[in-house]
Amino acid sequence: MGGSLAHAAHLGRRFVGSLSSRPPDAADERWAQDQLLPDEVELWRTMSNQDRRHAIEVAQRFAVRRTSATRAEMAGALLHDVGKVDSGLGTLSRVAATLVPERWCRGRYARYHQHEAIGAAWCRDAGSDPVTVALVADDGSAPPEAQAALHDADEI
C-alpha cells in the first residue's frame, strides 16, 4: 500500500511539473549534454522541455545515489524516458495512459507503455554504450546497483 501511495505522489509531482513548458536552465542543459555522446545529444533534443527537466532532476539524484556512476550510467539516467517521444502523447494523454492497464492499450498508448524498449533501441542505434542501453531498457540486464539507483532517483 505504501508503495502505491508513494508512486501516486510521484506521478502527482510529475504532472504538476509537466504543466510548464519552460526549458531546463542553460547550465543544467549543458551539464546534461556533457554526459552524452554526440548522437545521444540528438536523442536528448527530441525530448520535450518537461521531459528534459525531469531527466536532469533524475540524473542529478542518481549521481548522489551512485557516486561511482560512469558516463554510460549517467547517459542512461538522462535518457531513461526518451522512448516516450515515440508515443506523441501530451501531458493529459500520458496521465490517461499511465492509469490504463497496458493490456488494454493500443496504438500510441501501447507505445507509451513500451517506452523502455523503444528508447533502448534508439540508444543502441545511436551507438550508446551497452550499459546505457540496459538502463534505458529497464529489463534486468543493467548492473543491479545502477538500475536500483535509477529507480530510486526516478520515484521521488
C-alpha positions in Angstrom: 0.0 0.0 0.0 2.8 2.4 0.9 4.4 1.8 -2.4 1.2 2.7 -4.2 0.9 5.9 -2.3 4.5 6.9 -3.0 4.0 6.1 -6.7 0.8 8.2 -6.8 2.7 11.1 -5.1 5.5 10.7 -7.6 3.0 10.8 -10.5 1.3 13.9 -9.0 4.6 15.8 -8.8 5.4 14.8 -12.4 2.1 16.0 -13.5 2.5 19.4 -11.8 6.0 19.8 -13.3 4.8 18.9 -16.7 2.3 21.8 -16.8 5.2 24.2 -17.5 6.9 24.1 -20.9 9.9 26.2 -19.8 13.2 24.7 -21.0 15.8 23.4 -18.5 18.1 26.0 -17.1 21.0 26.6 -19.5 23.6 25.3 -17.0 21.6 22.2 -16.4 21.2 21.6 -20.1 24.9 22.0 -20.7 25.6 19.6 -17.8 23.3 17.0 -19.3 24.7 17.3 -22.8 28.3 16.9 -21.3 27.2 13.5 -20.1 26.1 12.3 -23.5 27.7 11.1 -26.7 27.0 13.3 -29.8 24.3 11.0 -31.2 22.8 10.7 -27.7 22.6 14.5 -27.6 20.5 14.3 -30.8 18.1 11.9 -29.0 18.1 14.2 -26.0 17.0 17.1 -28.2 13.9 15.1 -29.3 12.6 15.2 -25.7 10.2 17.9 -24.6 11.3 20.6 -22.2 9.3 18.9 -19.5 10.9 15.5 -20.1 14.4 17.1 -20.2 13.8 18.9 -16.9 12.6 15.6 -15.4 15.6 13.7 -16.8 18.0 16.2 -15.4 16.4 16.0 -11.9 16.5 12.2 -12.0 20.1 12.1 -13.2 21.3 14.5 -10.5 19.6 12.4 -7.8 21.1 9.3 -9.5 24.6 10.8 -9.2 24.1 11.3 -5.5 22.9 7.7 -5.0 25.6 6.2 -7.3 28.7 8.3 -6.6 30.7 5.8 -8.8 28.4 6.3 -11.8 30.1 6.1 -15.2 29.4 8.3 -18.1 27.4 5.5 -19.6 25.3 5.2 -16.5 24.7 8.9 -16.4 23.6 8.8 -20.0 21.1 6.0 -19.1 19.7 8.1 -16.3 19.3 11.1 -18.6 17.7 9.1 -21.5 15.6 6.7 -19.4 12.3 8.2 -20.8 13.4 9.1 -24.3 11.2 6.3 -25.8 8.1 8.2 -24.6 8.7 10.6 -27.5 7.6 7.9 -29.9 4.0 7.9 -28.5 3.5 11.5 -29.3 1.2 11.8 -26.3 0.8 15.1 -24.5 0.5 15.6 -20.7 -3.2 14.6 -20.2 -2.9 11.7 -22.6 0.2 10.4 -20.7 -1.8 10.6 -17.5 -4.5 8.6 -19.1 -2.0 6.1 -20.5 -0.4 5.7 -17.0 -3.8 4.9 -15.5 -5.0 2.4 -18.1 -3.5 -1.1 -17.8 -1.1 -1.9 -20.5 -3.0 -4.9 -21.7 -5.9 -2.6 -22.7 -3.7 -0.1 -24.6 -3.3 0.1 -28.4 -1.5 2.4 -30.8 0.2 5.4 -29.2 -0.9 4.4 -25.7 0.7 1.0 -26.1 3.9 2.6 -27.4 3.9 4.8 -24.3 3.9 1.7 -22.2 6.7 0.2 -24.3 8.9 3.3 -24.0 11.7 1.5 -22.3 12.2 -1.0 -25.2 11.7 1.8 -27.8 14.2 4.1 -26.0 16.8 1.3 -25.7 16.6 0.5 -29.4 17.1 4.2 -30.2 20.1 4.4 -27.9 21.5 1.2 -29.4 21.1 2.7 -32.9 22.8 5.9 -31.7 25.9 3.9 -30.6 25.3 4.2 -26.9 27.3 2.0 -24.5 25.6 -1.3 -23.7 25.2 -0.1 -20.1 23.3 2.9 -21.2 21.0 0.7 -23.4 20.5 -1.7 -20.5 19.5 1.1 -18.1 17.1 2.6 -20.6 15.6 -0.9 -21.3 15.0 -1.5 -17.6 14.9 -5.2 -18.4 17.2 -6.6 -15.7 20.3 -6.5 -17.9 21.9 -3.4 -16.3 24.2 -3.6 -13.3 21.7 -4.1 -10.4 23.1 -1.3 -8.3 22.8 1.2 -11.1 19.3 0.1 -12.0 18.2 0.3 -8.4 19.7 3.8 -8.0 17.9 4.9 -11.2 14.6 3.5 -9.9 15.1 5.3 -6.6 16.1 8.5 -8.3 13.0 8.4 -10.6 10.5 7.6 -7.9 11.0 10.7 -5.7 
